[in-house]
Amino acid sequence: MEFNKENKSYFLTCDVVYQMSLEFYKQFQESRLMYKELTKGGGWNFAGHSEGENNFYLNCSQTKHRTAISAIVFQALAVEAYVNLYGAIKMGEKKYYSEIETGKKGISTAVKITMIYKQSLHKSFPVNEKVYLDLKDLFEKRNKLVHYKPIGLDDSNSTIEEFGVNLFNQVLFIYKNIDSQMTVYYRLKKLLAELDGTQKDVVAEQESLLDYRDEYLRNEILKDILR
C-alpha cells in the first residue's frame, strides 16, 4: 500500500495547527458580533457610558483583536506546514529539503508551492486561482504581524475618541479579508488534490496510511497472542 515515494508516515502538525486557527477564528467571530452590537455599527462614546460598560467594551475590543491575530498566525503556520509536507511527499524528503526548503532559504511559501508543483508534476501552478491570491495576502499579513513596525501617535491635540480611532486605524489591515483567509488551508488542500488528479489530499492519504499500519500492527499482535 504505497502513498508516497518513500512510504513514510508523518505527524500531521498542519492539521493540528489548522484546528487551533479555527478555534481562534470562532472566538473572533463571537467577539466581532458582540462588538458590532455594542457599537451599533458606529463608534463608542466613553463619556456616555459607565466605567463598567467602558471596561466591557474594551475587553470585547481586545478579545476581537487578539483572536484575529492568533487565527491569522496559526492559519499561516498550518498552510506552511502543509506545503512542507506536500513537498516532502511529492518530491521525497532529501530532494525537497536540499533543493527547496534548505537550498533556497528566504523564498516564500507561495513560491515554494509553484516550485514543488513544477518539479513533481512538470506543470505550471495556476497562480491566478483565488486561493493562491488569498494565500499570498495571508502571508503578507502574517509577516506584518510577526515583524510589526509600530508608529507612534501624538495625542496632544485630539480627544480620547479621536485618538482611539487613529490608533485603531493602524491595525485595520488585520481584519481585511480575514473570513476568506481563514479557509486558505482547506481550499489549498482541495485544489492541490484536484490538480494531482487524486480524490485524497496528502493529509487524508497519511491518515489512511496510519490507519492501515495500525490495523496491520493490531493483527500482528493478535497473531502473537493466539500462538
VOKEVEX-360852 format. One record per residue: residue number from 1; residue in one letter; chain; x, y, z of N, C-alpha, C in turn. Coordinates in Angstrom, 2 decimals, always signed. Layout:
[NUM, a, A, [X, Y, Z], [X, Y, Z], [X, Y, Z]]
...
END
This chain:
[1, m, A, [+0.86, -1.19, +0.00], [+0.00, +0.00, +0.00], [+0.89, +1.24, +0.00]]
[2, e, A, [+1.07, +1.87, -1.13], [+2.04, +2.95, -1.25], [+1.33, +4.29, -1.40]]
[3, f, A, [+1.71, +5.25, -0.55], [+1.06, +6.56, -0.59], [+2.01, +7.68, -1.00]]
[4, n, A, [+3.29, +7.48, -0.85], [+4.25, +8.49, -1.28], [+5.54, +7.79, -1.68]]
[5, k, A, [+6.43, +8.56, -2.26], [+7.65, +7.98, -2.82], [+8.43, +7.17, -1.81]]
[6, e, A, [+8.48, +7.65, -0.56], [+9.30, +6.99, +0.43], [+8.47, +6.14, +1.39]]
[7, n, A, [+7.14, +6.16, +1.21], [+6.23, +5.34, +2.03], [+6.45, +5.59, +3.52]]
[8, k, A, [+6.57, +6.86, +3.89], [+6.80, +7.23, +5.28], [+5.53, +7.79, +5.90]]
[9, s, A, [+5.47, +7.71, +7.23], [+4.36, +8.31, +7.97], [+4.84, +9.59, +8.63]]
[10, y, A, [+3.95, +10.57, +8.69], [+4.31, +11.88, +9.25], [+3.30, +12.30, +10.31]]
[11, f, A, [+3.79, +12.97, +11.34], [+2.88, +13.59, +12.30], [+2.26, +14.80, +11.62]]
[12, l, A, [+0.93, +14.87, +11.64], [+0.22, +15.88, +10.85], [+0.07, +17.19, +11.63]]
[13, t, A, [+1.19, +17.86, +11.82], [+1.20, +19.14, +12.53], [+0.29, +20.15, +11.85]]
[14, c, A, [+0.27, +20.12, +10.53], [-0.52, +21.10, +9.78], [-1.99, +21.06, +10.17]]
[15, d, A, [-2.55, +19.86, +10.35], [-3.96, +19.74, +10.71], [-4.21, +20.17, +12.16]]
[16, v, A, [-3.26, +19.88, +13.03], [-3.38, +20.28, +14.44], [-3.41, +21.80, +14.54]]
[17, v, A, [-2.49, +22.45, +13.85], [-2.41, +23.90, +13.89], [-3.62, +24.54, +13.21]]
[18, y, A, [-4.11, +23.90, +12.16], [-5.30, +24.41, +11.47], [-6.50, +24.43, +12.42]]
[19, q, A, [-6.66, +23.37, +13.21], [-7.75, +23.33, +14.18], [-7.61, +24.44, +15.22]]
[20, m, A, [-6.39, +24.75, +15.59], [-6.15, +25.86, +16.52], [-6.58, +27.18, +15.89]]
[21, s, A, [-6.27, +27.32, +14.60], [-6.67, +28.53, +13.87], [-8.19, +28.68, +13.87]]
[22, l, A, [-8.90, +27.57, +13.63], [-10.36, +27.60, +13.60], [-10.95, +27.94, +14.96]]
[23, e, A, [-10.32, +27.46, +16.02], [-10.79, +27.76, +17.37], [-10.67, +29.25, +17.66]]
[24, f, A, [-9.54, +29.84, +17.30], [-9.36, +31.28, +17.49], [-10.31, +32.07, +16.59]]
[25, y, A, [-10.54, +31.57, +15.39], [-11.43, +32.25, +14.46], [-12.86, +32.27, +15.00]]
[26, k, A, [-13.29, +31.17, +15.60], [-14.62, +31.11, +16.19], [-14.75, +32.15, +17.31]]
[27, q, A, [-13.72, +32.25, +18.15], [-13.73, +33.25, +19.22], [-13.76, +34.66, +18.64]]
[28, f, A, [-13.02, +34.85, +17.54], [-13.02, +36.16, +16.88], [-14.41, +36.50, +16.37]]
[29, q, A, [-15.08, +35.55, +15.73], [-16.42, +35.79, +15.20], [-17.39, +36.18, +16.30]]
[30, e, A, [-17.29, +35.51, +17.44], [-18.17, +35.82, +18.57], [-17.91, +37.22, +19.11]]
[31, s, A, [-16.64, +37.57, +19.27], [-16.31, +38.90, +19.79], [-16.62, +39.99, +18.76]]
[32, r, A, [-16.48, +39.69, +17.48], [-16.82, +40.65, +16.42], [-18.31, +40.96, +16.44]]
[33, l, A, [-19.11, +39.91, +16.61], [-20.56, +40.10, +16.68], [-20.94, +40.93, +17.90]]
[34, m, A, [-20.33, +40.64, +19.04], [-20.60, +41.40, +20.25], [-20.17, +42.86, +20.09]]
[35, y, A, [-19.03, +43.06, +19.43], [-18.52, +44.41, +19.21], [-19.50, +45.22, +18.34]]
[36, k, A, [-20.03, +44.58, +17.31], [-20.99, +45.26, +16.43], [-22.26, +45.63, +17.18]]
[37, e, A, [-22.68, +44.73, +18.07], [-23.88, +45.01, +18.86], [-23.64, +46.17, +19.83]]
[38, l, A, [-22.44, +46.23, +20.40], [-22.13, +47.30, +21.35], [-22.04, +48.66, +20.66]]
[39, t, A, [-21.39, +48.68, +19.50], [-21.16, +49.95, +18.81], [-22.28, +50.31, +17.84]]
[40, k, A, [-23.16, +49.32, +17.57], [-24.27, +49.54, +16.63], [-23.78, +50.07, +15.28]]
[41, g, A, [-22.62, +49.55, +14.86], [-22.06, +49.93, +13.57], [-21.33, +51.26, +13.57]]
[42, g, A, [-21.26, +51.92, +14.72], [-20.57, +53.21, +14.80], [-19.42, +53.15, +15.78]]
[43, g, A, [-19.13, +54.29, +16.41], [-18.04, +54.35, +17.37], [-18.53, +54.11, +18.79]]
[44, w, A, [-17.69, +54.38, +19.75], [-18.00, +54.20, +21.17], [-17.70, +55.49, +21.92]]
[45, n, A, [-18.69, +56.00, +22.59], [-18.54, +57.24, +23.35], [-18.27, +56.90, +24.82]]
[46, f, A, [-17.02, +57.02, +25.24], [-16.66, +56.67, +26.61], [-17.37, +57.54, +27.63]]
[47, a, A, [-17.53, +58.83, +27.30], [-18.17, +59.76, +28.23], [-19.64, +59.41, +28.47]]
[48, g, A, [-20.26, +58.74, +27.53], [-21.67, +58.42, +27.64], [-21.96, +57.07, +28.28]]
[49, h, A, [-20.93, +56.42, +28.81], [-21.12, +55.10, +29.43], [-20.45, +55.03, +30.79]]
[50, s, A, [-20.88, +54.07, +31.57], [-20.32, +53.88, +32.91], [-18.94, +53.22, +32.81]]
[51, e, A, [-18.23, +53.20, +33.91], [-16.90, +52.58, +33.94], [-16.99, +51.09, +33.60]]
[52, g, A, [-18.02, +50.44, +34.14], [-18.20, +49.03, +33.86], [-18.49, +48.76, +32.40]]
[53, e, A, [-19.32, +49.61, +31.78], [-19.66, +49.47, +30.37], [-18.43, +49.71, +29.50]]
[54, n, A, [-17.64, +50.72, +29.88], [-16.41, +51.01, +29.13], [-15.42, +49.86, +29.23]]
[55, n, A, [-15.30, +49.27, +30.41], [-14.40, +48.13, +30.59], [-14.86, +46.92, +29.78]]
[56, f, A, [-16.18, +46.71, +29.72], [-16.73, +45.60, +28.93], [-16.43, +45.81, +27.45]]
[57, y, A, [-16.59, +47.04, +27.00], [-16.31, +47.37, +25.60], [-14.83, +47.14, +25.28]]
[58, l, A, [-13.96, +47.62, +26.16], [-12.52, +47.47, +25.93], [-12.11, +46.00, +25.91]]
[59, n, A, [-12.69, +45.22, +26.81], [-12.38, +43.79, +26.84], [-12.83, +43.10, +25.56]]
[60, c, A, [-14.03, +43.48, +25.07], [-14.54, +42.91, +23.83], [-13.64, +43.28, +22.65]]
[61, s, A, [-13.23, +44.54, +22.61], [-12.37, +45.02, +21.53], [-11.02, +44.32, +21.54]]
[62, q, A, [-10.46, +44.15, +22.74], [-9.16, +43.49, +22.86], [-9.24, +42.01, +22.51]]
[63, t, A, [-10.34, +41.36, +22.91], [-10.53, +39.95, +22.57], [-10.64, +39.77, +21.07]]
[64, k, A, [-11.37, +40.65, +20.43], [-11.52, +40.61, +18.96], [-10.15, +40.75, +18.30]]
[65, h, A, [-9.36, +41.65, +18.81], [-8.04, +41.91, +18.24], [-7.10, +40.72, +18.45]]
[66, r, A, [-7.06, +40.21, +19.68], [-6.16, +39.09, +19.99], [-6.50, +37.84, +19.21]]
[67, t, A, [-7.79, +37.51, +19.16], [-8.20, +36.27, +18.49], [-8.02, +36.36, +16.98]]
[68, a, A, [-8.19, +37.56, +16.42], [-7.95, +37.74, +14.99], [-6.49, +37.49, +14.66]]
[69, i, A, [-5.60, +38.06, +15.44], [-4.16, +37.87, +15.23], [-3.80, +36.39, +15.35]]
[70, s, A, [-4.31, +35.75, +16.40], [-4.00, +34.33, +16.62], [-4.51, +33.47, +15.48]]
[71, a, A, [-5.73, +33.74, +15.02], [-6.31, +32.96, +13.92], [-5.47, +33.10, +12.65]]
[72, i, A, [-5.03, +34.31, +12.36], [-4.23, +34.57, +11.17], [-2.88, +33.86, +11.24]]
[73, v, A, [-2.19, +34.02, +12.36], [-0.86, +33.43, +12.51], [-0.92, +31.91, +12.43]]
[74, f, A, [-1.90, +31.30, +13.10], [-1.99, +29.84, +13.09], [-2.47, +29.32, +11.74]]
[75, q, A, [-3.30, +30.08, +11.03], [-3.70, +29.68, +9.68], [-2.46, +29.65, +8.76]]
[76, a, A, [-1.62, +30.67, +8.87], [-0.40, +30.72, +8.06], [+0.55, +29.58, +8.43]]
[77, l, A, [+0.66, +29.28, +9.74], [+1.50, +28.16, +10.18], [+1.00, +26.84, +9.60]]
[78, a, A, [-0.32, +26.67, +9.59], [-0.91, +25.44, +9.05], [-0.61, +25.30, +7.57]]
[79, v, A, [-0.77, +26.39, +6.82], [-0.51, +26.36, +5.38], [+0.96, +26.05, +5.10]]
[80, e, A, [+1.84, +26.70, +5.84], [+3.27, +26.48, +5.64], [+3.65, +25.03, +5.95]]
[81, a, A, [+3.09, +24.49, +7.05], [+3.37, +23.10, +7.41], [+2.84, +22.14, +6.35]]
[82, y, A, [+1.67, +22.47, +5.79], [+1.09, +21.61, +4.76], [+1.94, +21.62, +3.49]]
[83, v, A, [+2.40, +22.79, +3.10], [+3.23, +22.91, +1.89], [+4.53, +22.11, +2.08]]
[84, n, A, [+5.12, +22.17, +3.27], [+6.33, +21.39, +3.53], [+6.04, +19.88, +3.49]]
[85, l, A, [+4.90, +19.48, +4.04], [+4.50, +18.07, +3.99], [+4.29, +17.64, +2.54]]
[86, y, A, [+3.59, +18.47, +1.79], [+3.31, +18.20, +0.38], [+4.61, +18.05, -0.40]]
[87, g, A, [+5.55, +18.94, -0.14], [+6.84, +18.90, -0.84], [+7.64, +17.65, -0.49]]
[88, a, A, [+7.67, +17.32, +0.81], [+8.43, +16.15, +1.24], [+7.87, +14.87, +0.66]]
[89, i, A, [+6.54, +14.80, +0.52], [+5.91, +13.60, -0.02], [+6.03, +13.52, -1.54]]
[90, k, A, [+5.76, +14.63, -2.21], [+5.74, +14.62, -3.67], [+7.14, +14.54, -4.28]]
[91, m, A, [+8.10, +15.19, -3.63], [+9.46, +15.20, -4.19], [+10.40, +14.23, -3.49]]
[92, g, A, [+10.00, +13.78, -2.31], [+10.91, +12.99, -1.48], [+11.65, +13.94, -0.55]]
[93, e, A, [+11.83, +13.53, +0.69], [+12.42, +14.42, +1.70], [+13.77, +14.99, +1.28]]
[94, k, A, [+14.67, +14.10, +0.87], [+16.04, +14.53, +0.57], [+16.07, +15.61, -0.50]]
[95, k, A, [+15.34, +15.37, -1.58], [+15.34, +16.32, -2.68], [+14.65, +17.63, -2.28]]
[96, y, A, [+13.52, +17.51, -1.58], [+12.78, +18.72, -1.20], [+13.58, +19.59, -0.24]]
[97, y, A, [+14.14, +18.98, +0.80], [+14.85, +19.78, +1.81], [+16.16, +20.35, +1.28]]
[98, s, A, [+16.81, +19.62, +0.38], [+18.09, +20.11, -0.14], [+17.91, +21.16, -1.24]]
[99, e, A, [+16.89, +20.97, -2.08], [+16.74, +21.84, -3.24], [+15.82, +23.04, -3.00]]
[100, i, A, [+14.86, +22.89, -2.12], [+13.89, +23.97, -1.94], [+13.89, +24.52, -0.52]]
[101, e, A, [+13.61, +23.67, +0.46], [+13.45, +24.16, +1.84], [+14.76, +24.72, +2.40]]
[102, t, A, [+15.85, +23.99, +2.22], [+17.15, +24.45, +2.74], [+17.97, +25.13, +1.66]]
[103, g, A, [+17.89, +24.60, +0.47], [+18.73, +25.10, -0.62], [+18.36, +26.48, -1.10]]
[104, k, A, [+17.13, +26.91, -0.88], [+16.71, +28.24, -1.34], [+16.06, +29.00, -0.18]]
[105, k, A, [+16.86, +29.30, +0.82], [+16.37, +29.99, +2.01], [+15.82, +31.37, +1.65]]
[106, g, A, [+14.75, +31.72, +2.33], [+14.19, +33.05, +2.12], [+13.06, +33.11, +1.13]]
[107, i, A, [+12.80, +32.02, +0.41], [+11.70, +32.06, -0.55], [+10.38, +31.92, +0.19]]
[108, s, A, [+9.33, +32.50, -0.36], [+8.04, +32.50, +0.30], [+7.33, +31.16, +0.13]]
[109, t, A, [+6.34, +30.94, +0.98], [+5.53, +29.72, +0.87], [+4.82, +29.67, -0.47]]
[110, a, A, [+4.36, +30.83, -0.95], [+3.67, +30.88, -2.24], [+4.59, +30.42, -3.37]]
[111, v, A, [+5.84, +30.84, -3.33], [+6.80, +30.44, -4.36], [+7.14, +28.95, -4.23]]
[112, k, A, [+7.23, +28.47, -3.00], [+7.50, +27.05, -2.78], [+6.48, +26.17, -3.48]]
[113, i, A, [+5.21, +26.56, -3.37], [+4.15, +25.76, -3.99], [+4.39, +25.62, -5.49]]
[114, t, A, [+4.70, +26.73, -6.14], [+4.91, +26.69, -7.59], [+6.12, +25.84, -7.95]]
[115, m, A, [+7.16, +25.90, -7.12], [+8.37, +25.11, -7.39], [+8.12, +23.62, -7.19]]
[116, i, A, [+7.42, +23.26, -6.11], [+7.11, +21.86, -5.85], [+6.27, +21.29, -6.98]]
[117, y, A, [+5.26, +22.05, -7.36], [+4.33, +21.60, -8.39], [+5.06, +21.42, -9.72]]
[118, k, A, [+5.94, +22.35, -10.02], [+6.70, +22.28, -11.28], [+7.62, +21.07, -11.30]]
[119, q, A, [+8.29, +20.80, -10.17], [+9.26, +19.71, -10.14], [+8.60, +18.34, -10.03]]
[120, s, A, [+7.45, +18.27, -9.36], [+6.81, +16.97, -9.16], [+5.90, +16.57, -10.32]]
[121, l, A, [+5.19, +17.54, -10.90], [+4.26, +17.23, -11.99], [+4.68, +17.82, -13.33]]
[122, h, A, [+5.75, +18.62, -13.31], [+6.27, +19.24, -14.54], [+5.22, +20.12, -15.22]]
[123, k, A, [+4.44, +20.80, -14.39], [+3.43, +21.72, -14.88], [+3.52, +23.03, -14.11]]
[124, s, A, [+2.97, +24.07, -14.69], [+2.95, +25.37, -14.00], [+1.74, +25.46, -13.09]]
[125, f, A, [+1.96, +25.90, -11.87], [+0.86, +26.05, -10.92], [-0.03, +27.22, -11.34]]
[126, p, A, [-1.35, +27.08, -11.24], [-2.27, +28.16, -11.64], [-2.28, +29.30, -10.62]]
[127, v, A, [-1.38, +30.24, -10.81], [-1.20, +31.32, -9.83], [-2.33, +32.34, -9.82]]
[128, n, A, [-3.26, +32.24, -10.75], [-4.40, +33.16, -10.76], [-5.60, +32.63, -9.99]]
[129, e, A, [-5.45, +31.43, -9.43], [-6.53, +30.87, -8.62], [-6.76, +31.75, -7.38]]
[130, k, A, [-8.03, +31.91, -6.99], [-8.38, +32.77, -5.85], [-7.67, +32.34, -4.57]]
[131, v, A, [-7.58, +31.02, -4.34], [-6.94, +30.55, -3.12], [-5.46, +30.93, -3.08]]
[132, y, A, [-4.81, +30.95, -4.23], [-3.39, +31.31, -4.27], [-3.22, +32.80, -3.95]]
[133, l, A, [-4.10, +33.62, -4.47], [-4.04, +35.06, -4.19], [-4.34, +35.34, -2.73]]
[134, d, A, [-5.31, +34.61, -2.17], [-5.63, +34.76, -0.75], [-4.46, +34.30, +0.11]]
[135, l, A, [-3.79, +33.24, -0.33], [-2.62, +32.74, +0.40], [-1.52, +33.79, +0.46]]
[136, k, A, [-1.27, +34.44, -0.65], [-0.24, +35.48, -0.68], [-0.60, +36.63, +0.26]]
[137, d, A, [-1.88, +37.02, +0.27], [-2.34, +38.09, +1.17], [-2.23, +37.66, +2.63]]
[138, l, A, [-2.56, +36.39, +2.90], [-2.48, +35.86, +4.25], [-1.06, +35.96, +4.79]]
[139, f, A, [-0.08, +35.57, +3.98], [+1.31, +35.58, +4.44], [+1.87, +37.00, +4.50]]
[140, e, A, [+1.38, +37.88, +3.66], [+1.79, +39.28, +3.76], [+1.31, +39.86, +5.09]]
[141, k, A, [+0.07, +39.52, +5.45], [-0.49, +39.98, +6.73], [+0.25, +39.35, +7.90]]
[142, r, A, [+0.52, +38.05, +7.79], [+1.24, +37.35, +8.86], [+2.62, +37.96, +9.07]]
[143, n, A, [+3.31, +38.29, +7.98], [+4.64, +38.89, +8.09], [+4.59, +40.28, +8.72]]
[144, k, A, [+3.54, +41.04, +8.40], [+3.39, +42.37, +9.01], [+3.17, +42.26, +10.51]]
[145, l, A, [+2.49, +41.20, +10.93], [+2.25, +40.99, +12.35], [+3.50, +40.48, +13.07]]
[146, v, A, [+4.15, +39.50, +12.47], [+5.33, +38.91, +13.09], [+6.50, +39.91, +13.14]]
[147, h, A, [+6.60, +40.75, +12.12], [+7.67, +41.75, +12.05], [+7.06, +43.16, +12.18]]
[148, y, A, [+6.16, +43.30, +13.14], [+5.39, +44.53, +13.27], [+6.30, +45.74, +13.54]]
[149, k, A, [+6.01, +46.83, +12.82], [+6.77, +48.07, +12.96], [+5.83, +49.17, +13.45]]
[150, p, A, [+5.84, +49.45, +14.77], [+4.92, +50.42, +15.34], [+5.22, +51.86, +14.92]]
[151, i, A, [+4.16, +52.65, +14.83], [+4.27, +54.07, +14.51], [+3.61, +54.86, +15.63]]
[152, g, A, [+4.37, +55.74, +16.28], [+3.84, +56.50, +17.41], [+2.86, +57.58, +16.98]]
[153, l, A, [+1.90, +57.88, +17.86], [+0.91, +58.91, +17.60], [+1.00, +60.03, +18.63]]
[154, d, A, [+0.79, +61.24, +18.18], [+0.75, +62.41, +19.07], [-0.70, +62.68, +19.43]]
[155, d, A, [-1.05, +62.47, +20.69], [-2.44, +62.62, +21.11], [-2.71, +63.94, +21.82]]
[156, s, A, [-1.75, +64.87, +21.74], [-1.88, +66.13, +22.49], [-3.03, +67.01, +22.01]]
[157, n, A, [-3.39, +66.90, +20.74], [-4.45, +67.76, +20.19], [-5.69, +66.98, +19.75]]
[158, s, A, [-5.94, +65.84, +20.38], [-7.09, +65.04, +19.98], [-7.86, +64.57, +21.21]]
[159, t, A, [-9.14, +64.31, +21.03], [-9.95, +63.75, +22.11], [-9.62, +62.27, +22.25]]
[160, i, A, [-10.09, +61.68, +23.33], [-9.80, +60.26, +23.55], [-10.43, +59.40, +22.45]]
[161, e, A, [-11.61, +59.85, +21.95], [-12.26, +59.10, +20.87], [-11.46, +59.21, +19.57]]
[162, e, A, [-10.99, +60.43, +19.26], [-10.20, +60.65, +18.05], [-8.89, +59.88, +18.11]]
[163, f, A, [-8.27, +59.90, +19.28], [-7.01, +59.16, +19.45], [-7.25, +57.66, +19.27]]
[164, g, A, [-8.36, +57.16, +19.83], [-8.68, +55.75, +19.70], [-8.88, +55.35, +18.25]]
[165, v, A, [-9.57, +56.21, +17.48], [-9.80, +55.93, +16.06], [-8.48, +55.91, +15.30]]
[166, n, A, [-7.62, +56.89, +15.55], [-6.32, +56.95, +14.86], [-5.44, +55.75, +15.21]]
[167, l, A, [-5.52, +55.35, +16.47], [-4.72, +54.19, +16.90], [-5.25, +52.91, +16.25]]
[168, f, A, [-6.57, +52.78, +16.21], [-7.20, +51.59, +15.63], [-6.92, +51.48, +14.14]]
[169, n, A, [-6.82, +52.62, +13.46], [-6.59, +52.61, +12.01], [-5.26, +51.95, +11.65]]
[170, q, A, [-4.33, +51.93, +12.60], [-3.02, +51.32, +12.33], [-3.12, +49.79, +12.20]]
[171, v, A, [-4.17, +49.22, +12.76], [-4.27, +47.76, +12.75], [-5.48, +47.26, +11.97]]
[172, l, A, [-6.09, +48.14, +11.21], [-7.25, +47.73, +10.41], [-6.92, +46.64, +9.40]]
[173, f, A, [-5.65, +46.60, +8.96], [-5.24, +45.60, +7.97], [-5.48, +44.18, +8.48]]
[174, i, A, [-5.49, +43.99, +9.79], [-5.66, +42.66, +10.37], [-7.01, +42.06, +9.97]]
[175, y, A, [-8.03, +42.90, +9.88], [-9.38, +42.41, +9.65], [-9.75, +42.32, +8.16]]
[176, k, A, [-8.94, +42.87, +7.31], [-9.25, +42.88, +5.88], [-9.21, +41.46, +5.31]]
[177, n, A, [-10.33, +41.03, +4.70], [-10.45, +39.71, +4.05], [-10.17, +38.54, +4.99]]
[178, i, A, [-10.33, +38.74, +6.29], [-9.99, +37.67, +7.24], [-10.87, +36.44, +7.05]]
[179, d, A, [-12.15, +36.63, +6.70], [-13.04, +35.47, +6.55], [-12.59, +34.57, +5.39]]
[180, s, A, [-12.17, +35.18, +4.30], [-11.69, +34.40, +3.16], [-10.35, +33.74, +3.48]]
[181, q, A, [-9.51, +34.42, +4.22], [-8.18, +33.90, +4.54], [-8.24, +32.72, +5.50]]
[182, m, A, [-9.32, +32.63, +6.27], [-9.46, +31.53, +7.22], [-9.82, +30.21, +6.55]]
[183, t, A, [-10.03, +30.23, +5.25], [-10.32, +28.99, +4.51], [-9.18, +28.62, +3.56]]
[184, v, A, [-8.08, +29.32, +3.62], [-6.97, +29.07, +2.69], [-6.44, +27.65, +2.82]]
[185, y, A, [-6.24, +27.19, +4.04], [-5.70, +25.83, +4.27], [-6.58, +24.79, +3.61]]
[186, y, A, [-7.88, +24.86, +3.89], [-8.82, +23.88, +3.34], [-8.86, +23.95, +1.81]]
[187, r, A, [-8.93, +25.16, +1.27], [-9.05, +25.32, -0.19], [-7.77, +24.92, -0.90]]
[188, l, A, [-6.61, +25.17, -0.28], [-5.35, +24.78, -0.90], [-5.23, +23.26, -0.97]]
[189, k, A, [-5.59, +22.58, +0.11], [-5.57, +21.11, +0.10], [-6.46, +20.57, -1.03]]
[190, k, A, [-7.64, +21.14, -1.13], [-8.60, +20.69, -2.13], [-8.08, +20.94, -3.55]]
[191, l, A, [-7.51, +22.12, -3.78], [-7.00, +22.46, -5.10], [-5.84, +21.55, -5.51]]
[192, l, A, [-4.89, +21.34, -4.61], [-3.74, +20.51, -4.93], [-4.16, +19.07, -5.22]]
[193, a, A, [-5.14, +18.57, -4.49], [-5.63, +17.22, -4.75], [-6.27, +17.14, -6.13]]
[194, e, A, [-7.04, +18.16, -6.48], [-7.68, +18.19, -7.81], [-6.63, +18.28, -8.91]]
[195, l, A, [-5.62, +19.10, -8.72], [-4.57, +19.23, -9.72], [-3.75, +17.95, -9.85]]
[196, d, A, [-3.61, +17.24, -8.73], [-2.88, +15.97, -8.76], [-3.71, +14.84, -9.38]]
[197, g, A, [-5.02, +15.11, -9.52], [-5.90, +14.08, -10.06], [-6.21, +12.98, -9.07]]
[198, t, A, [-6.19, +13.30, -7.77], [-6.47, +12.31, -6.74], [-7.71, +12.71, -5.95]]
[199, q, A, [-8.33, +11.74, -5.31], [-9.51, +12.01, -4.51], [-9.14, +12.45, -3.10]]
[200, k, A, [-7.90, +12.16, -2.68], [-7.46, +12.50, -1.33], [-6.30, +13.47, -1.36]]
[201, d, A, [-6.30, +14.44, -0.43], [-5.12, +15.29, -0.27], [-4.08, +14.51, +0.53]]
[202, v, A, [-2.89, +15.06, +0.67], [-1.81, +14.29, +1.31], [-2.08, +14.02, +2.78]]
[203, v, A, [-2.86, +14.89, +3.45], [-3.22, +14.63, +4.85], [-4.14, +13.42, +4.93]]
[204, a, A, [-5.14, +13.37, +4.06], [-6.05, +12.22, +4.03], [-5.31, +10.94, +3.68]]
[205, e, A, [-4.34, +11.04, +2.76], [-3.52, +9.88, +2.41], [-2.73, +9.38, +3.61]]
[206, q, A, [-2.17, +10.34, +4.35], [-1.40, +9.98, +5.55], [-2.29, +9.32, +6.60]]
[207, e, A, [-3.49, +9.84, +6.75], [-4.42, +9.25, +7.72], [-4.79, +7.83, +7.32]]
[208, s, A, [-4.97, +7.60, +6.03], [-5.26, +6.26, +5.53], [-4.08, +5.33, +5.76]]
[209, l, A, [-2.89, +5.84, +5.54], [-1.68, +5.04, +5.74], [-1.52, +4.67, +7.20]]
[210, l, A, [-1.77, +5.62, +8.09], [-1.66, +5.35, +9.52], [-2.71, +4.36, +9.98]]
[211, d, A, [-3.94, +4.47, +9.44], [-5.00, +3.52, +9.78], [-4.61, +2.11, +9.32]]
[212, y, A, [-4.03, +2.05, +8.11], [-3.61, +0.76, +7.56], [-2.53, +0.13, +8.43]]
[213, r, A, [-1.57, +0.95, +8.85], [-0.47, +0.43, +9.66], [-0.94, +0.04, +11.06]]
[214, d, A, [-1.88, +0.82, +11.60], [-2.45, +0.47, +12.91], [-3.16, -0.87, +12.85]]
[215, e, A, [-3.92, -1.07, +11.78], [-4.64, -2.33, +11.62], [-3.66, -3.49, +11.45]]
[216, y, A, [-2.59, -3.25, +10.69], [-1.57, -4.29, +10.49], [-0.93, -4.67, +11.82]]
[217, l, A, [-0.58, -3.64, +12.62], [+0.05, -3.91, +13.92], [-0.89, -4.65, +14.85]]
[218, r, A, [-2.17, -4.26, +14.84], [-3.15, -4.95, +15.69], [-3.26, -6.41, +15.30]]
[219, n, A, [-3.27, -6.70, +14.01], [-3.36, -8.08, +13.53], [-2.12, -8.89, +13.91]]
[220, e, A, [-0.94, -8.25, +13.81], [+0.29, -8.95, +14.17], [+0.33, -9.25, +15.66]]
[221, i, A, [-0.15, -8.30, +16.48], [-0.19, -8.52, +17.93], [-1.16, -9.64, +18.26]]
[222, l, A, [-2.32, -9.63, +17.57], [-3.32, -10.67, +17.80], [-2.77, -12.05, +17.43]]
[223, k, A, [-1.99, -12.11, +16.34], [-1.38, -13.38, +15.95], [-0.45, -13.89, +17.04]]
[224, d, A, [+0.33, -12.98, +17.61], [+1.27, -13.37, +18.68], [+0.51, -13.90, +19.89]]
[225, i, A, [-0.61, -13.26, +20.22], [-1.38, -13.68, +21.38], [-1.99, -15.06, +21.18]]
[226, l, A, [-2.43, -15.32, +19.94], [-3.12, -16.59, +19.65], [-2.17, -17.75, +19.41]]
[227, r, A, [-0.88, -17.44, +19.29], [+0.08, -18.54, +19.06], [+0.25, -19.41, +20.30]]
END
